[in-house]
Amino acid sequence: MVNMAAPIPASPLFLREPEIRRGIELLYFGYANLTRSIDAGLAKQGLGRAHHRALYFIARQPDLTVSALLAILGITKQSLGRVLGELADRGLVETRTGERDRRQRLLRLTPAGAALEAELFDALREKMSTAYSSAGQGAVGGFWAVLEGLMPESERKSVSGR
């Protein structure tokens, strides 16, 4: 377990500007550090963070439709088309047509794509596990509650474990 300093307790006036700014900065820098932990693995493959997000969500839900992935990622069709094209060209993602609706394009990781996603996830898991262990179970639940509070109600069902 990494030995971190005890967290600064939230002020009873946690809705004041300094506390909100601190939360925004912690979220920004924490996420930036988390994603930097996989940048080298992505760069080695000639890929970026958009590719990783696609790999991650396709791994979480094999046979995800392109339209569902588009909604999850919130990017343009053109951007997603470029990302999926590059992943397919590298043999990381395969597409097949839907059984009931032939217009659907269903996405699935290839064995190589699954291996890359697992490697990237291991790096993320290490960072998250260290932070979770340091903060403790109660803090993790509070962290989840804050993040869920930042999401629109309609998107919360997309998160696993709900």
C-alpha positions, 0 to 999 in steps of 0.5 A: 500500500502506498503511504499517502498523507491523510486527506484534508477533510472537507470543510463544513462549508464545502459548497464555497468556491474554494472547496468547489475549485479544489474538487475540480482541480483534484478531478482534473489532475487525478484523471490526467494522471490516471490516463497518462499511465496508459499513454505509453502503451497506446503510443507503442501501438500508434493509438491515442485515448479515443482508441482506448475509450472505444476499446474499453467500452467494446470490451465491457459490452461485446456486440455493442452497436456503433450507435450505442458506442457513439452515444457513450463516447459523445463524439461525431460519427466522423471521429468514431469512424476514423477511430474504428477504422484504425482499430479494425486496420490494426486487427483489434476490432471486428464488425459484423451485421446485426442478426435482427437488424441488418443495418446494425454494425456490432462491434467486438474485440479480436483476441489481439484487441482483448489482449491490448485492452487487458494490458491497458486496464491492468495499468489503470487498475493499479492506479485505481487500486492504490488510490482506493486502498489509500482512501478506504472503503467509505471514501470510495463510496463517497467518490462514486456518489460525487461522480454519479452526481456529476452525471445526468440521471439518464446516463447512470444506467450505463455504468457497470455495477448499477 
